């Protein structure tokens, strides 16, 4: 019973992980493409930024895409760091429970 529930939860977490990974990569790629298109437009079509409002619009979109790119990259780094630490903690508890010491205290795994 416990094993079946664990497998169900494991599969659900795996599906969510795949979706989040795909979503993060898609966001990252879209921001890169937008930045490339904006820079291309500014460099090769300078007449598009002659007016003050259009130049401010380009700067605003460039800033928004760079901000989104940084957010997407930092989210991926944070998730990777958390998953890596969680896996190391589980491995540490798993290895020590075979011996005599267990680091798990009240459901919290200190790492």
N, C-alpha and C positions, 0 to 999 in steps of 0.2 A: 504494500500500500504506500509506504513512505517513498520507496524507490520509484514507483510509478508517478507519484506527485512531483518528485524531484526531477524526473525526466521531462514531464510536461512543462514545469517551470523553466528548465534548462532550454528547451526548444523555444519557448516564448521569448526568453531573454536573447537567444541567438538570433531570432527573427528581428527583434527590435534593434539589436546591435547592427545587423546588416543594413536595416533601413536607415539608421542614424549615420552609419558610415557612408552610405550612398548619398544621403542628403547633404552631408558635410562636403563630400567631394564635388557634388553638383554645384553647390553654392560657391565653392572655391573656384571652380572652373569658370562659372558665369562671371564672377568678379574679375578674373584675369582677362577674359574675353572683352568685357566692358571697358576695362582700363586700356587694353590694346586698341580698341576701336576709338575711344576718346582721344588717345594720344595720336593715332593715325590721322584723325579728323583735324586736330589742332595743327599738326606738323605739315600735312600735305594740302590742307584746305584752310589757309589762314584767313581767307575772307569770311569764313563762318564765325570768326570771333572778333570781327571789326566793331560791332555794336557792344556797348557796355553790358547790356542785359544778357546777350548771348554768351559773352565771355564769362560773366558771373555764373551763368547756367552751366557752362562747361566745367568751371572750377568746382561748383557745387556737386555735380555728378562725379567728378574725379575724386573729390574728398569723400563722398558717400561710398564709392566703390572701394577706395583704399581702406576706409574704416570697416566696411563689410569683410574685406579680405583679411584684415588683421583679426577681426572677430572670429571668422571661420577658422583661421589657422590656430588661434589660441584655444578655441573650443576643441579642436582635434587634439592639440597637445595636452590639454587638461584631461580629456577623456582617456587618452592613452596613458597618461601618468597615473590616473586613478585606477584604471583596470590593471596596470602593471603592478601597482602596490597591492591591490586586492588579491591578485593571483599569487604574489610572493607571500602575503600573509596566510592565505589558505594553504599554500605549500608548507609554510613554516609550522602551522598548526597540525597539518596532516602528518608531517614527519615527526613532530614531537609527540603526537598522541600514540605513536607506535612504541615510544620509549616510556619514560615515566613523567615527563614534564609536558604540560599543556599551557599555552599562553592565553587561551580563551577565558575571559572573565565576564560573566553576565551577558553573553552574546556579543560583546565587543572584542575585537581582535586588535590588541595594541601592536603597532608595527614600529 
